[in-house]
Amino acid sequence: MAAVARGSGTVRGLEIDGELVALGGISGGLLGPARVWLALGENARRHRGTLVREARKGLAALLDRHGSVTALVASDDAAGRRFAEFLGFRLAATDSPESAGELTGEAL
């Protein structure tokens, strides 16, 4: 997942009340499928309403632009998996050796 984060064309932080709550990024071209990742801070629970609104808004914009969005989640990130599934992703283990320990899924 670190390699995907380093290769992201766009990285954005979500700051709420002066706290960094989440950091996420997008890899992929301007058109065609987008691959997204999101790292939640330990303080994300306190700001879940705003976090959900911002994530849904961002996901809708990505789907409009790219038509397809794939989420990348570290397999040991239970909160990240729940959040991705809450947003409509169906996750499964990856088959590729360079993605070992990651889950991917398409937005529905």
C-alpha positions in Angstrom: 0.0 0.0 0.0 2.9 2.3 0.6 3.9 2.0 -3.0 0.4 3.1 -4.1 0.5 6.0 -1.7 3.9 7.2 -3.1 2.5 6.8 -6.7 -0.7 8.8 -6.0 -1.3 11.6 -8.4 -3.5 13.4 -5.9 -3.2 13.3 -2.1 -5.6 15.1 0.2 -5.9 15.6 3.9 -9.2 16.2 5.7 -8.8 18.6 8.6 -11.7 19.2 11.0 -11.5 21.6 13.9 -7.7 21.9 13.4 -7.2 18.1 13.5 -6.0 15.9 10.7 -8.7 13.2 10.6 -7.9 11.4 7.3 -5.4 11.3 4.5 -6.3 9.8 1.1 -5.1 9.6 -2.4 -6.0 8.7 -6.0 -3.8 6.9 -8.5 -4.7 6.3 -12.1 -5.0 8.5 -15.1 -7.3 11.5 -15.6 -9.8 9.2 -17.4 -10.5 5.5 -16.8 -10.6 3.6 -13.5 -9.3 5.4 -10.4 -7.7 3.6 -7.4 -8.2 5.2 -4.1 -6.8 4.7 -0.6 -7.7 6.3 2.7 -5.9 6.3 6.1 -8.1 7.3 9.1 -6.7 9.0 12.1 -7.5 7.7 15.6 -9.7 10.8 16.0 -11.9 9.8 13.0 -14.7 8.5 15.2 -15.3 11.9 16.8 -15.8 13.4 13.3 -17.6 10.6 11.5 -20.5 12.6 10.2 -18.3 15.1 8.4 -15.9 12.3 7.3 -18.8 10.3 5.8 -20.2 13.4 4.0 -16.8 14.3 2.6 -16.0 10.7 1.5 -19.4 10.3 -0.2 -19.0 13.6 -2.0 -15.5 12.7 -3.2 -16.6 9.2 -4.2 -19.5 10.6 -6.3 -17.2 13.0 -8.0 -14.7 10.2 -8.8 -17.4 8.0 -10.2 -18.7 10.8 -12.4 -15.2 11.4 -13.8 -13.7 7.9 -13.9 -16.8 5.7 -14.2 -15.1 3.1 -12.0 -13.3 3.4 -8.6 -11.3 0.7 -6.9 -10.6 1.0 -3.1 -7.3 -0.2 -1.7 -7.4 -1.2 2.0 -4.7 -2.8 4.1 -6.0 -6.3 5.1 -5.2 -5.7 8.8 -7.2 -2.4 8.9 -10.6 -3.5 10.2 -11.9 0.1 10.5 -10.8 0.9 7.0 -12.5 -2.2 5.7 -15.8 -1.4 7.5 -15.6 2.2 6.2 -15.0 1.1 2.6 -17.9 -1.4 2.8 -20.1 1.3 4.3 -19.3 3.4 1.3 -20.4 0.6 -1.0 -17.2 -1.2 -1.9 -17.2 -5.0 -1.9 -13.7 -6.1 -0.9 -11.6 -9.2 -1.6 -8.0 -10.2 -1.2 -5.7 -9.3 -4.1 -4.0 -11.9 -6.2 -0.9 -9.9 -7.0 2.3 -10.5 -5.0 3.1 -6.8 -4.9 -0.3 -6.2 -3.3 0.1 -8.9 -0.6 -1.8 -7.9 2.5 -4.2 -5.6 0.7 -7.9 -5.7 -0.2 -9.4 -4.2 -3.3 -12.9 -3.7 -4.4 -15.1 -1.8 -6.9 -17.6 0.8 -5.8 -21.2 -0.3 -6.4 
